Amino acid sequence: SAVALEDSSICFVENQTIKDLFTADAEFTFEVMKFYSKEFLKIEQRIKSFKQMTMEERITHSLLDIIDVFGLSENENEINITLSRKEIADIVGTNADQVSRTISYLKQKKIISTLGKRIFLTDYIGLKNSLSRYSEVLS
């Protein structure tokens, strides 16, 4: 199951429609297979790296992913979604206490600041640099 974090529109395409498209167009089918084989390779590399990361690095990586998906507000560098420590912990696969400790550490390093559940990015380069040893796999 899935939970939408914001208002969403969902499109349903019947399986038979997809099967008909793949059957009718071999070149399209081949391109889709190439695309997904590259994506699976990237995912496999990311999973291997993620397993080697410390919990702090996993949380930092997840914050970067959240920024990539939801973006930042233009004037305040606020992450465009409000997530509780528990919600971030669920994304990472840890507990809210660990997320709170990591957020406190990132605040001490002046990489982020917070106001309640709102997270503001003050040093994007610093956040990315904390994962520099994984840059080849995570890009």
Secondary structure by P-SEA (a helix, b strand, c coil): cccccccbbbbbbcaaaaaaaaaacaaaaaaaaaaaaaaaaaaaaaaaaaaaccaaaaaaaaaaaaaaacccccccccccccccaaaaaaaacccaaaaaaaaaaaaaaccccccccbbbbccaaaaaaaacccccccc
